[in-house]
Structure formats: structure tokens, C-alpha cells
Amino acid sequence: MSVLIGLDIGTSGARALAVDSAGNLLADASAEYPILTPRPGWSEQNPGDWWKAAKIAIRKVADSTQGRVVGLGLAGQMHGSVFLDARGR
């Protein structure tokens, strides 16, 4: 049976789930990351934390798929800017 994985990069964590072709939930997992507030009214996050959390969540659900993954769907928080330095980081 084919398996689909969904990944949501939200404002406080990454969540992944695996469903079969009939829509049955096989597994779900999440990993949180911090919201930094360096000044009043400011909110920041480290994109590296998004990546780490996404890998953790996907690995957890992938264990239930027995290698049958045929697709991946992605969703993410809206209206966020990610700025890069001169080295592309």
C-alpha cells in the first residue's frame, strides 16, 4: 500500500504525519523549536531549527512506512521573511 507523508512547518514546531492511500493515519510526530524575542514586540526564529525539527518529525513517521512513501506534501507558516548573510546562510 502506498504511503504519503505530510509536513507542516508551523510557528512553534514541525509536525509530520503518514497516511495510507485510503487516508488512514499511520503515524504522526512533532518537534518544537523556540521563538526568540530579543526585544519587546519582536519575534524571531532560526531557520536551522526548522530544518532540525522537520528531520526529527519525518524520521519518526518514516519508521512506520516500511519504505512505501510515494509522495510528500509541505505546508508552512505564512508571511515570514528569511534573510541570508553574504555566505547564503
N, C-alpha and C positions, 0 to 999 in steps of 0.2 A: 504494500500500500504506500502511496506517495505521501510525503510529509512537507508541509510548508512551515517556515519559521517567520514570525513577525517580531520586529524590534522597534521599540519606541524610546527615543532619547528625550526624556521629559525634563522638567525644570529641576527635579530633585533626585532623579535616578534613571537608570536604564531598565527597561522591562522587556523580556523576551518570552515568547510562547511558541509552542509547536502544536500544530493541528494536523489531523489526517485528512484525506480527500473527502471524507464525509462531514468534516467540520468538528470532529470530536477533539477536545482538548487532551493532548498527551502529556504536556508538561508546561510549567511556567516558572519563571525565576526573575529576580530583580537584584540590582546592586545600586546602592545610593552613592551620591557624591555631594560634597559640600557646596553651599552657596556662600561666597565670600562677601563681606560687607566692610570694605576698607574705610568708608566714610558714611555718615548718615544719608540715606536715600540712594546709595549706590548698591548695586548687586553685580557680582562678577562670578564667573566660573572658569576653571582651567579646562580647555578642550581635551587635554591629555587625560583628565579624569573621566570625561565622557567615553573616550576610547577604552580605557581600562574597564569601566563598568560594563560597557557593551560586550567586551570579550568575555567577562565573567558570566554575564547572563546567558549569552549564546552558548558558551561551553556547557553550562548546567542543563539547558534544554536539549542540546545536541546529543547528550548521553542517552536520551530516550528514543532517538530517531533510528537507530540501527543503520545509519548511513543511507537513509531513504529520502533525504532532503532534495526536493526538486525546485524550490523557489524560496526567495527571501523578500519580505515586504518591510519597508522602512517608513518611520514617521518621526518627526522631531518637533521641538518647540519652535514657535514662530517669532519672527521679528527680533532675532538676536544677531548681533554683529560679532564676527570673529576677526580680530586684527592680527596680522602677521608682522614679524620683525624682518630685518634685512636678510636673515637667513631662511625665511619662509616658515618660521615657527611661530 
